[in-house]
């Protein structure tokens, strides 16, 4: 698909940055993805699937024809597709979820240690109180 045709289909300029291409693709995909049209009949879902495939080809054409800087290249990695050229996918990072899980586990460990320490107070293992009376 030519770059001019792909840009017209997505509704963006031919020299749009990667982020704008992706936003336009997602905005158009919300209107045409067959899974988001449960009320449509079979013919409507097939037509939506064809429109969605065309949008995906347009996005891939826009991303493949544009040179990326190192930051954008780190965000997207190319994998070869059989007939349509390169397809770009998001490279998953560690994100915030892993950090929150570690923080929750550390908080749970701290609470458990404090509870165990309070459970030993007044037990036979704690030292006897020192009396200062003669």
N, C-alpha and C positions, 0 to 999 in steps of 0.2 A: 504494500500500500504506500503510495507516495506521501511524503511528509505534509504537503499542502492539504491533501484530502483528509489525512488523519487529524490535522489541526482543526479543520472545519468540522469534522464529525464530533470532536471533543469540545468545540466551541472556545478554543484558545488560540493565541498567536503561535506562529511557527517557531519562534525562538523562546518559547516559554521555559522557565526553569523546571527541574524535575518535580519539585514540590507542587507546582501549579498543575503540571500534567497529571500527577497522582490525584490531586483534589478534584479536578475535572472528571477524571475517570470514575472515581468513587461516587461523585454526585450523579453522573449519568447511569452508573451501574445500579444505584438504588431505584431508578425508574424502570430499568429493563431486565434485571435479573429474574429468571423464571421462578426461583424459589421464593421471591418476594411478591409473587402474584398468585396466591393460592386460589383466588376466585376465578381465574381465567380457565377457559376450556383447553383441550389438548392442542388445538390449532393456535390459540393465543400463546400458549406456553412455548410451542415450537418457534413461533415468530419472535417471541421475547428472547429465546435462546440464541437464535440467529443474530438478533440485534446485539445481544451481550457479547457474542463471539466477535462481531465486527468491532465493537468498542475495545475489546481486549487486543485485537490486532492493531487498532489505531494507537492505543497506549504503547504497545511494544514497538511500533514503528517510530513513535516520537522519542522513546527512550533509547532505542538502538542507534538512531541517527545523530544523537547529541553527545558530544564528548563530555565526560563527567570529571569533576574535580575529585581529589582523593577522599574528601569527606563523603560525597555522594557515592563514590565507588565502594566505600566501606559499608554504606547503608544497603546497597543493592548488589547482589552477585548474579551473574548471568549463568544460565544453564542452557545448553543447546536444545532447541525444539526440533522435531523431525522436519517440518516443512515451512514453518513460518518465520524462521530466524530466531534470534535470542529472546528468551522470556526472562524477565527480571522478577526476583522474589526478595522479600524482606529478610535480612539476616537477623535472627533473634538474638537479643542480648540478654544480659542477666536481669536487668530491669529492677523495679522496686520490690516486686513480690518476694524474691529470695532474701532481700535485706529485712523485710518485715517478718518473715518466718524466723530468721535468726534472732531478731530482737524479741519476738514473742517467746522463743525458747529460753533465752537468757533471763527474761522476766520471770518465767515459770520456775527456773532453777533458783533464782534469788528468793522467791517466795517459799519454795520448798526448804531451802537452807534455814531461813528465818524461822519457819514453823518447827523444824527439827530442833533448833537451838532452844526455842521456847518450851518444847516438850521435855527437855532435860532439866529445866529449872526445878528445883525442889526434889529431884530424884536422888537416890543413894549415891550417885556418881558425882554430885556437886559437892563442893567443900562445905564443911559445917560452918555456921556463922560464928564469928569470933566474939566472945563476951569480954567486955572491959570492966565489969563489976568485980569488987574485991571479995 
